[in-house]
């Protein structure tokens, strides 16, 4: 933010990060995560990262709240059968 924050603000494109609850954030809006994939794990599977990082990717992922831990992923969402969002 110190280096590029002002440029992003001028362009009306501020950096935004995901909510603490992760993909579960969308459940209150009528969506639920059907599949969640870590970009890091997928890159290791496709052998797109160095060997030592692939070894690190073998470690299990936490399924709980991630807090301030960096994580990048792709979520496939489906409309919840519960109906309208709250």
N, C-alpha and C positions, 0 to 999 in steps of 0.2 A: 504494500500500500504506500510505503514511503517513496518508492521509486516511480510507480505508475498510477497511483491513486488519483492524482489531480487530472491526469489525462483521461482516465476512465470516467471520472465525474463530468468533465467537459463534454465527453461524447455521450453522456446520459446512459452509460453502460457500467454501473458499479459492480464490483465483485459481490456475488451473493453465494452463500453457502447453505447447504441443506439443513433442515430442522434437526434437532437432537434426536427425535424419535425415528429418524430414517424413513424408509418406505412406509412404515406404519402411520406416518403423518396423513397419508391420503385416505385412510379408512374412514375418518370422520367426514370426508367429502364424497363418500359413496364408491370408493375404489379400494381394491385390495391387491396386494402384490401376488401375482401368479407365479413369477419366477424372478429371482434376484441373483445376478452373477457379478462376481468381482472381476474387474478389468485385469488386475494383477494376476489372479489365478488363471484367467483365460489366456493371457499373454504367455504364461508359463506352459500351459497345455499346448499352445501352438508353437512353442519354442521361439518366441519373439523377444525374449529377454535373456541376458547372460546366464550361463550355467549356475553360478553361485546364487543368483536371484531365484532360479527355478527350484533350487534346494529349499530356500526360504519359503517359497510358495507351497511347499508340502506341509507346512505347519497348519494346524486347523484354525479356522476363522472363528472369532467370537460371534455368537448369534444374538447377543444382547445389545444394549446401547453402546455406541462407540465413543461417546464423549468427544474429546478433542483429538482422538486418533484419526489421522488422515485415511480416507477410504474413497475409492472411486468404483462405480459399478453401473450396471444397466439393469433397470427394473421393467419387467413386463407386467402391466397392470390390467385388471379386468374389473368390469362393473360389478359392484357388490349386489347380491340378490336381495339385500335388505331393503332396497328401494331408494328413496330420495335422500340426498345428503342433509345433514343437520346444520 
